[in-house]
Amino acid sequence: MSIVYDYYGGLYINLTNKCPNACEFCIRNFTDSLGDADSLVLKEDPTVEEVKEELNRWDVWSYDEVVFCGYGEPTERLPELLELARYIKAKYGRQIRLNTNGLADLIWGRPTAPDLKGVVDAVSVSMNEADAQKYLDLCHPRFGLPSYDAVIQYIEDVKAYVPHVATSVVTHAISAESLRKCYEKAEELGVEFKMR
């Protein structure tokens, strides 16, 4: 199993396989690995010390940023994520990016965007659909219909604490109309729009 892996020249941390969504397009439905990872399927969540040990085996300085993104939702382990992000910034001076589904507030039952201030430099939030029902049908969040509005609120909130915020969609999973509406929503929110 891989905790730290290279994916298209980026250094990624696979912190957990837990996720509140069961997205129909999720890559883990089709393969066990990405990039140079042997397998991103974790037998158990790595400890903070285990992640640090793995990072010490890499030439972290050769990467522009370290990305929290694996086969689960990184904010399921928000305290560990923040501890590791601080460690990486202090030891290696690298930028930190979080790839997230934007459901951290529902996971933790409180606003979590303020936790990222000064710790995370960029956040990419998977919007994935254009309205609450379509999001529910595609991503099957355990929190039900309120999930989409929580994602949108998270994007709005995180802008106040993180220098760079983007939202993304998986283009092959949605209609052209939904893609256009997601782009318009990103414009309305004032964040970068990415197509995956």
matplotlib code that plots the C-alpha trace (Angstrom):
import matplotlib.pyplot as plt

x = [0.0, 1.2, 0.9, 3.1, 3.1, 4.1, 1.3, 2.1, 5.1, 3.2, 3.8, 0.6, -0.4, -2.9, -4.2, -7.3, -9.7, -12.7, -15.1, -18.7, -19.4, -19.8, -19.3, -20.2, -17.1, -14.6, -11.3, -11.1, -14.1, -11.8, -8.2, -6.2, -3.5, -2.5, 0.8, 3.7, 1.7, 1.6, -1.8, -3.7, -6.0, -5.1, -5.4, -5.6, -5.1, -1.4, -0.3, 1.2, 4.6, 4.2, 3.5, 6.5, 8.7, 7.4, 8.0, 11.6, 12.1, 11.3, 13.1, 10.4, 12.4, 12.1, 8.3, 6.6, 3.8, 2.5, -1.1, -3.4, -5.4, -5.7, -8.5, -10.5, -11.6, -8.5, -10.6, -12.0, -8.6, -8.5, -6.4, -3.8, -3.9, -3.2, -0.4, 1.3, 0.8, 2.5, 5.3, 5.8, 5.9, 8.3, 10.7, 10.5, 9.0, 6.6, 3.2, 0.3, -2.8, -5.9, -8.1, -11.5, -15.1, -16.0, -18.0, -15.7, -18.2, -20.8, -18.1, -17.1, -20.4, -18.8, -17.2, -13.8, -12.5, -10.8, -8.6, -6.8, -5.6, -1.9, -1.6, -3.0, -2.1, -4.6, -7.8, -9.5, -13.1, -15.0, -18.3, -19.3, -22.8, -25.0, -27.7, -28.5, -30.6, -28.1, -25.2, -27.1, -27.8, -24.1, -22.2, -24.5, -23.3, -24.1, -25.4, -28.1, -29.6, -28.1, -24.6, -24.5, -25.4, -22.7, -20.1, -21.1, -20.9, -17.5, -16.2, -17.5, -16.1, -12.7, -11.9, -11.5, -8.7, -6.8, -5.0, -6.0, -9.4, -10.6, -13.6, -13.6, -15.9, -15.3, -16.5, -17.3, -19.7, -22.1, -24.1, -22.9, -25.7, -24.5, -20.9, -22.0, -24.0, -21.0, -18.8, -21.3, -21.4, -17.6, -17.7, -20.4, -18.3, -15.2, -13.0, -11.0, -12.9, -11.1, -12.3, -11.0]
y = [0.0, 3.5, 6.4, 8.9, 8.7, 10.6, 11.4, 13.4, 15.0, 15.9, 14.5, 13.2, 11.9, 9.2, 9.8, 7.7, 5.6, 6.9, 9.1, 10.3, 10.0, 7.0, 8.8, 6.7, 8.0, 7.5, 6.2, 3.7, 1.9, 1.0, 0.6, 0.2, 2.7, 5.9, 7.3, 5.3, 3.9, 0.1, 0.3, 3.2, 0.8, 1.2, -1.7, 1.0, 4.8, 5.7, 7.5, 10.9, 9.4, 6.8, 9.6, 11.5, 8.4, 7.9, 11.6, 11.2, 8.6, 11.2, 14.2, 16.5, 19.6, 18.7, 19.1, 22.5, 21.4, 18.5, 17.5, 15.8, 13.5, 9.7, 7.1, 8.8, 12.3, 13.9, 16.0, 12.8, 13.1, 16.9, 17.1, 14.8, 16.6, 20.0, 18.5, 17.1, 20.2, 22.3, 19.8, 19.8, 23.6, 23.8, 21.1, 21.4, 24.8, 23.3, 24.7, 22.6, 21.8, 20.0, 18.2, 17.7, 17.0, 20.0, 18.1, 18.7, 20.9, 18.0, 15.5, 17.5, 19.3, 22.7, 25.3, 24.0, 26.5, 28.7, 25.7, 26.0, 29.5, 29.8, 26.0, 25.2, 27.3, 25.9, 24.1, 22.3, 21.4, 18.8, 20.4, 17.6, 18.7, 21.7, 21.2, 19.3, 16.5, 15.8, 15.8, 13.3, 11.0, 11.1, 11.2, 9.4, 11.4, 9.9, 13.3, 13.3, 16.2, 19.0, 17.9, 20.0, 23.3, 22.4, 22.0, 25.4, 27.0, 25.5, 27.0, 30.4, 30.1, 28.7, 31.8, 33.9, 31.6, 30.1, 32.1, 29.9, 28.2, 26.2, 24.0, 21.0, 18.6, 15.3, 16.1, 12.6, 12.1, 15.0, 16.6, 19.5, 21.6, 20.7, 21.5, 24.9, 25.5, 24.4, 26.8, 29.6, 28.7, 28.9, 32.3, 33.4, 32.2, 33.9, 30.7, 29.0, 26.3, 23.0, 20.2, 16.7]
z = [0.0, -0.8, 1.6, -0.4, -4.1, -7.3, -9.7, -12.9, -11.2, -8.0, -4.5, -3.0, 0.5, 0.8, 4.3, 4.4, 2.4, 4.3, 2.4, 2.9, -0.8, -3.1, -6.4, -9.4, -11.3, -8.4, -9.7, -6.9, -8.5, -11.4, -10.2, -7.0, -7.9, -9.6, -10.6, -9.2, -6.2, -6.0, -4.3, -2.7, -0.9, 2.8, 5.3, 8.0, 8.2, 8.6, 11.7, 11.5, 12.3, 9.5, 7.0, 8.2, 7.8, 4.3, 3.4, 4.6, 1.9, -0.8, -2.2, -1.1, -2.0, -5.7, -5.6, -5.8, -3.6, -1.5, -2.1, 0.3, -2.0, -2.1, -2.2, 0.5, 1.7, 3.4, 5.8, 7.4, 9.2, 9.6, 12.8, 11.3, 8.0, 9.7, 11.8, 8.7, 6.7, 9.4, 9.6, 5.8, 5.7, 8.6, 7.4, 3.6, 2.9, 0.4, -0.6, 0.6, -1.5, -0.3, -2.8, -1.2, -1.8, 0.4, 3.0, 5.9, 7.8, 7.7, 8.7, 11.7, 12.5, 12.5, 10.1, 9.3, 6.8, 9.5, 10.4, 7.1, 7.6, 7.3, 6.9, 3.5, 0.4, -2.1, -2.0, -4.9, -4.2, -6.3, -7.2, -9.6, -10.4, -10.9, -8.2, -5.1, -6.6, -9.4, -6.9, -4.7, -7.7, -8.8, -5.6, -3.1, -0.1, 3.3, 4.4, 1.8, -0.1, 2.0, 0.8, -2.3, -0.5, 2.1, -0.7, -2.2, 1.3, 1.9, -1.3, -0.3, 3.2, 2.4, 0.1, 3.3, 4.6, 1.7, -1.0, -3.9, -4.3, -7.3, -8.0, -10.4, -12.2, -13.9, -17.4, -18.6, -15.6, -16.3, -19.1, -21.2, -19.6, -16.1, -17.1, -18.2, -15.0, -12.9, -14.8, -14.1, -10.4, -10.2, -11.8, -9.4, -6.5, -7.8, -8.0, -10.7, -12.6, -13.5, -15.7, -15.0]

ax = plt.figure().add_subplot(projection="3d")
ax.plot(x, y, z, "-o")
ax.set_aspect("equal")
plt.show()
